[in-house]
Amino acid sequence: MLSAFVSAFRTPDLRRKILFTLGLIALYRIGAALPSPGVSYKNIQECVDLVSGGDSAGIYQLINLFSGGALLQLSVFAIGIMPYITASIIIQLLTVVIPRFEELRKEGQSGQNKMTQYTRYLSVALAVLQATGLVALASRGQLLRGCPKDILDDTSIFGMIIIVLVMTAGASLVMWFGEQITERGVGNGMSLLIFAGIAARIPSEGKTIWDSGSHIKFGLVILAAVVVIVGVIFVEQGQRRIPVQYAKRVVGRKMYGGSSTYLPLKVNQAGVIPVIFASSLLYLPNLLAQLTQKNTGDPAKWQELIQKYLVNPSNPVYVGIYFALIVFFTYFYVAITFNPEERADEMKKFGGFIPGYRPGKPTADYLNYVLSRITLPGSIYLGAVAVLPNVFLNIGNNSGVQSLPFGGTAVLIMVSVGLDTVKQIESQLMNRNYEGFLK
């Protein structure tokens, strides 16, 4: 494997891509530590250390994890990549509802460029909304509950507008970073930025567990993380290979086709999108409750229910709803991204068929049958890995574990992004007749 890395850096264009990717990731991490204007850096650092791991920041743990801790520090890149991810999911869902989007998706590269432009516009709008909500919570003292100090130096309308504009500009810049990495670097840019944010928190969170005095707990966490990583790699690499045979065709004096290949269907066909979408959906009710709650007076009945059941990740109701949402969105996302009828038509168009099944509708029915069978264990796997830290949190009654980067969602993202990036580098090495990472 080390020789493959040496070969990658010896290749000029591949070395340039890797260094370009690392450079943008470094700039992203610098922006994540740079405080926004009007934010008291000293006070917010003390407050983050004071309430770290508590329930006060429970609903923000996923977004804070993705941003590498930038969210609760109200840095320039506090919003991070979440607006773009949410906008991408919304646009993909709207392709099923809006015929115009479906037509653009079928137009090829030109249609894809227009869809990307719509995603950018929606991302900026969502960034404005998220930044406004974040600054509003910070001004009310509801972002970091239990913090005795003011984290905003200027709570005037003009001062808060400046913070919102800076955070929105930061989110737009992060979106540009991700697109540039995807286009001119190595790997998927958005996924690598999330990977960098999660990896940046591993040393500090590990040190927190070690400093808590329970070295046995630290060892158990490391052991559990290794076991989960091995299991995630095993399932992520698993796929059902459906054999496809192409008939021979004679065009002029040449014969084409007659080859055998396979159609790979991954066990986890949806990736980590269902987990992200389910977490975002659980985040919205609590955000709405906090924005509508008055500083004085008792909260309403629906606000009390949300605070009781949809805030604490160790609550059995929260775990059950989280798991059910992940299973639902796994089936939903697979249904809108993999169309058996289209795959069957493509195979029929190029003279391909599955042995034992006639081209057309029988092939589509068979693909739909296989897909539904492998999506069930894939959805259960996603839900189990995502709620596993919550179950341990409930058993151990330790509120500090919920933000651990070794948790299920973080491990899923890091392993998936790592495998995809290594595969992309390996494919480029193989194109240049070098040995890959796997021998």
C-alpha positions in Angstrom: 0.0 0.0 0.0 2.8 2.4 0.8 4.4 1.7 -2.6 1.0 2.7 -4.2 1.1 6.0 -2.4 4.7 6.6 -3.5 3.6 5.8 -7.1 0.7 8.3 -6.8 3.0 11.1 -5.7 5.4 10.3 -8.4 2.8 10.8 -11.1 2.7 14.6 -11.8 -0.9 15.1 -12.6 -2.1 12.8 -9.8 0.2 14.5 -7.3 -1.1 17.8 -8.3 -4.7 16.7 -7.7 -3.9 15.2 -4.3 -2.0 18.4 -3.2 -4.8 20.6 -4.5 -7.3 18.6 -2.5 -5.2 18.7 0.7 -4.8 22.5 0.2 -8.5 23.2 0.1 -9.2 20.9 3.0 -6.5 22.9 5.0 -8.3 26.2 4.1 -11.6 24.7 5.2 -10.2 23.8 8.6 -8.7 27.3 9.0 -12.1 28.9 8.2 -13.7 26.5 10.7 -11.5 28.0 13.5 -11.9 31.6 12.4 -14.5 33.4 14.6 -17.3 35.4 12.9 -17.3 39.2 13.5 -19.3 40.2 16.6 -18.7 36.9 18.3 -16.8 36.8 21.6 -14.2 34.2 20.9 -13.0 33.9 24.5 -16.5 33.6 26.0 -17.7 31.1 23.4 -14.7 28.9 24.0 -15.3 28.9 27.7 -19.0 28.1 27.1 -18.3 25.3 24.7 -15.9 23.7 27.2 -18.5 24.2 30.0 -21.5 22.6 28.3 -19.6 20.2 26.0 -21.4 17.0 25.7 -24.5 18.1 27.5 -28.1 18.0 26.4 -28.0 21.7 25.6 -26.3 21.0 22.3 -27.9 17.6 21.7 -29.9 18.5 18.6 -26.9 20.2 17.0 -24.5 17.3 17.5 -24.8 16.0 13.9 -24.3 19.4 12.2 -21.6 20.3 14.7 -19.9 17.0 14.0 -20.0 17.6 10.2 -18.5 21.0 10.7 -15.7 19.8 12.9 -17.0 21.8 15.9 -17.4 25.0 14.0 -21.1 25.3 14.5 -21.1 25.8 18.3 -18.2 28.2 18.0 -20.1 30.4 15.5 -17.1 30.5 13.2 -17.1 31.7 9.6 -17.8 28.2 8.4 -20.3 27.4 11.2 -23.0 26.4 8.7 -20.6 24.3 6.8 -21.8 21.9 4.1 -25.2 21.1 5.5 -27.2 23.6 3.3 -25.7 22.0 0.2 -26.4 18.5 1.3 -30.0 19.4 2.3 -30.5 21.3 -1.1 -29.1 18.3 -3.0 -31.6 15.9 -1.2 -34.5 18.3 -1.8 -33.7 18.6 -5.5 -33.3 14.8 -5.9 -36.7 14.3 -4.2 -38.3 17.0 -6.4 -37.3 15.1 -9.6 -40.0 12.6 -8.8 -42.6 15.3 -8.3 -41.7 18.0 -10.8 -41.7 16.8 -14.5 -39.3 19.6 -15.5 -36.6 18.3 -13.2 -37.2 14.8 -14.6 -36.7 16.1 -18.1 -33.5 18.0 -17.1 -32.1 14.8 -15.5 -32.6 12.9 -18.8 -30.9 15.7 -20.9 -27.4 14.7 -20.0 -24.7 17.1 -19.1 -26.6 20.3 -20.0 -29.5 19.3 -17.8 -27.2 18.3 -15.0 -25.6 21.7 -15.1 -29.0 23.4 -14.7 -29.8 21.1 -11.8 -26.5 22.0 -10.1 -27.3 25.7 -10.6 -30.7 25.2 -8.9 -29.0 23.3 -6.1 -26.6 26.3 -5.5 -29.5 28.8 -5.4 -31.4 26.6 -2.9 -28.2 26.1 -0.8 -27.7 29.9 -0.4 -31.3 30.3 0.6 -31.1 27.5 3.2 -27.8 28.9 4.5 -29.5 32.3 5.1 -32.3 30.5 7.0 -29.9 28.3 9.1 -27.6 31.2 9.9 -30.5 33.4 11.0 -31.9 30.7 13.2 -28.4 30.0 14.7 -27.8 33.7 15.4 -31.3 34.1 16.9 -30.7 31.2 19.3 -27.3 32.6 20.2 -28.7 36.0 21.0 -31.4 34.5 23.3 -28.8 32.3 25.1 -30.5 29.1 23.8 -27.6 27.8 21.7 -25.4 26.9 24.7 -27.7 26.5 27.7 -26.0 26.9 31.0 -23.5 29.4 29.6 -23.3 32.3 32.1 -21.6 34.7 29.6 -22.8 36.5 26.4 -21.3 34.9 23.3 -22.3 37.8 21.1 -20.6 41.2 21.6 -23.1 43.0 19.4 -26.8 42.0 19.7 -28.1 44.8 17.6 -30.0 44.1 14.4 -27.2 45.4 12.2 -24.6 43.3 14.1 -26.6 40.1 13.8 -27.2 40.8 10.1 -23.4 41.0 9.6 -22.9 37.7 11.3 -25.7 36.1 9.2 -24.1 37.5 6.0 -20.6 36.2 7.0 -21.9 32.7 7.8 -23.9 32.6 4.5 -20.8 33.7 2.6 -18.8 31.0 4.4 -21.3 28.3 3.5 -21.1 29.5 -0.2 -17.3 29.3 -0.1 -17.5 25.8 1.4 -19.8 24.8 -1.4 -17.3 26.1 -3.9 -14.5 24.2 -2.1 -16.4 21.0 -2.5 -17.2 21.5 -6.2 -13.5 22.4 -6.9 -12.3 19.3 -5.2 -14.7 17.1 -7.1 -13.8 18.8 -10.4 -10.0 19.3 -10.1 -9.0 17.1 -7.1 -9.4 13.5 -5.9 -12.7 12.1 -4.5 -16.0 13.7 -3.8 -15.5 17.2 -2.5 -18.5 17.5 -0.2 -17.8 14.1 1.3 -14.2 14.8 1.9 -15.0 18.1 3.7 -17.4 16.2 6.0 -14.6 13.6 6.5 -12.1 16.3 7.4 -14.6 17.9 9.9 -15.2 14.5 11.6 -11.5 13.5 11.7 -10.6 16.9 13.2 -12.6 16.1 16.3 -11.2 12.6 17.0 -8.1 13.7 19.0 -10.0 16.2 21.2 -12.9 13.8 21.9 -10.5 10.9 22.6 -8.6 13.1 25.0 -11.8 14.1 26.8 -12.6 10.4 27.5 -9.1 9.8 28.6 -9.1 12.8 30.9 -12.4 11.6 32.5 -10.3 9.1 34.4 -11.9 6.0 33.1 -9.1 4.3 31.0 -11.2 1.1 30.8 -14.0 3.1 29.1 -11.4 4.6 26.7 -10.2 1.1 25.8 -13.7 -0.2 25.3 -14.6 2.8 23.1 -11.6 2.2 20.9 -12.4 -1.6 20.7 -16.0 -0.9 19.9 -14.9 1.6 17.2 -12.6 -1.0 15.6 -15.4 -3.6 15.6 -17.8 -1.1 14.0 -15.3 0.0 11.4 -14.6 -3.7 10.4 -18.3 -4.4 10.2 -19.0 -1.3 8.2 -16.2 -2.1 5.7 -17.5 -5.6 5.4 -21.1 -4.5 4.6 -20.1 -1.5 2.4 -18.0 -3.9 0.2 -20.9 -6.4 0.0 -22.8 -6.5 -3.3 -25.1 -8.8 -5.2 -23.7 -9.4 -8.7 -26.4 -10.1 -11.3 -24.9 -11.8 -14.4 -25.6 -10.0 -17.7 -25.0 -11.6 -21.1 -24.6 -9.5 -24.2 -25.6 -11.1 -27.5 -23.3 -11.1 -30.5 -23.9 -8.4 -33.2 -22.3 -8.1 -36.6 -21.7 -4.5 -37.7 -20.0 -4.4 -41.1 -17.1 -6.9 -40.9 -16.7 -6.7 -37.2 -18.5 -8.6 -34.5 -19.5 -6.9 -31.3 -20.9 -8.3 -28.0 -20.9 -11.8 -26.9 -19.3 -10.8 -23.5 -20.4 -11.6 -20.0 -20.5 -9.1 -17.2 -22.5 -8.4 -14.1 -24.7 -5.7 -12.6 -23.5 -4.9 -9.1 -26.2 -4.1 -6.5 -24.7 -2.9 -3.2 -26.2 -4.1 0.0 -26.1 -0.5 1.2 -27.3 1.1 -2.1 -28.3 4.4 -0.5 -25.1 5.2 1.3 -25.3 7.5 4.3 -28.0 9.8 2.7 -30.9 8.2 4.8 -29.0 8.8 8.0 -28.3 12.4 7.2 -31.9 13.0 6.1 -33.4 11.3 9.1 -31.1 13.4 11.4 -32.1 16.6 9.7 -35.8 15.8 10.0 -35.4 15.1 13.7 -33.5 18.4 14.1 -36.3 20.6 12.6 -39.0 20.2 15.3 -36.7 21.1 18.1 -35.4 24.1 16.2 -38.9 25.3 15.6 -39.7 24.8 19.3 -36.7 26.8 20.4 -37.4 29.7 17.9 -41.0 30.0 19.0 -40.4 29.6 22.7 -40.5 32.8 24.7 -37.8 33.8 27.2 -40.4 34.2 29.9 -43.3 31.8 30.8 -43.8 28.1 30.6 -43.4 26.3 27.3 -46.4 25.1 25.4 -47.5 21.4 25.6 -46.2 20.5 22.2 -42.9 22.2 23.0 -42.7 20.1 26.2 -43.3 16.9 24.2 -40.6 17.8 21.8 -38.1 18.6 24.6 -39.0 15.3 26.3 -38.9 12.9 23.3 -37.0 14.5 20.4 -34.0 16.1 22.1 -32.3 13.4 24.2 -30.6 10.8 21.9 -30.8 8.2 24.7 -34.6 8.4 24.9 -36.1 5.1 23.6 -38.8 7.1 21.7 -36.0 9.1 19.9 -34.1 5.9 19.1 -37.2 4.2 17.7 -38.3 7.2 15.6 -34.7 7.6 14.3 -34.4 4.0 13.3 -37.8 4.0 11.6 -37.0 7.2 9.6 -33.7 5.7 8.5 -35.4 2.5 7.2 -38.1 4.6 5.4 -35.6 6.9 3.7 -33.4 4.0 2.7 -36.3 2.5 0.7 -37.4 5.9 -0.5 -33.9 7.0 -1.7 -33.2 3.7 -3.4 -36.6 3.9 -5.2 -35.8 7.3 -6.7 -32.1 6.6 -7.6 -32.3 3.1 -9.0 -35.1 2.6 -11.6 -35.3 -1.1 -12.6 -37.4 -0.2 -15.7 -34.7 2.1 -17.0 -31.9 -0.4 -16.4 -33.9 -3.1 -18.2 -34.5 -0.8 -21.1 -30.8 0.1 -21.3 -29.8 -3.6 -21.3 -32.4 -4.3 -24.0 -31.1 -1.4 -26.1 -27.6 -2.7 -26.1 -28.5 -6.4 -26.6 -28.0 -7.4 -23.0 -30.1 -9.8 -21.0 -30.1 -11.7 -17.7 -29.8 -15.5 -18.2 -33.2 -17.0 -17.6 -35.2 -13.8 -17.9 -36.6 -12.2 -21.1 -35.6 -8.6 -21.8 -38.1 -5.9 -20.9 -40.6 -6.2 -18.1 -39.5 -9.7 -16.9 -36.0 -8.3 -16.4 -37.4 -5.2 -14.6 -39.5 -7.4 -12.3 -36.5 -9.5 -11.4 -34.3 -6.5 -10.7 -37.1 -5.0 -8.6 -37.4 -8.3 -6.7 -33.7 -8.5 -6.0 -33.4 -4.8 -5.0 -36.3 -5.1 -2.5 -34.6 -8.2 -1.0 -31.2 -6.6 -0.4 -32.6 -3.2 0.6 -34.1 -4.7 3.8 -30.9 -5.9 5.4 -29.2 -2.7 4.1 -31.8 -0.4 5.8 -31.6 -2.5 9.0 -27.8 -2.2 8.9 -27.9 1.5 8.5 -30.4 2.0 11.3 -28.5 -0.3 13.6 -25.1 1.4 13.1 -26.7 4.8 13.5 -28.5 4.1 16.7 -25.9 1.9 18.3 -24.2 4.8 20.1 -27.6 6.0 21.3 -28.3 2.5 22.8 -24.9 2.5 24.5 -25.6 6.0 25.8 -28.9 4.8 27.3 -27.3 1.8 28.9 -24.3 3.7 30.2 -26.2 6.8 31.1 -23.3 8.9 29.8 -24.3 12.1 28.0 -20.8 12.8 26.7 -20.8 9.8 24.3 -23.4 11.2 21.9 -21.0 13.6 20.2 -18.2 11.1 19.9 -16.8 11.0 16.3 -16.5 7.2 16.7 -20.3 7.0 16.6 -22.3 5.2 14.0 -23.0 8.1 11.6 -19.4 9.3 11.8 -18.0 5.9 11.2 -20.3 5.3 8.2 -19.3 8.6 6.6 -15.5 8.2 7.3 -15.4 4.6 6.0 -17.5 5.2 3.0 -15.6 8.3 2.0 -12.2 6.7 2.7 -13.1 3.6 0.5 -14.4 5.7 -2.4 -11.3 8.0 -2.3 -8.9 5.1 -2.3 -10.8 3.4 -5.1 -10.6 6.5 -7.2 -6.9 6.9 -6.7 -6.4 3.2 -7.4 -8.4 3.5 -10.7 -6.2 6.4 -11.8 -3.1 4.4 -10.9 -4.3 1.4 -12.8 -4.9 3.6 -15.9 -1.2 4.4 -15.8 -0.2 0.8 -15.5 0.8 1.1 -11.8 -0.1 -1.4 -9.1 -3.1 -0.4 -7.0 -3.6 -0.5 -3.3 -5.1 -4.0 -3.3 -2.9 -6.8 -4.7 
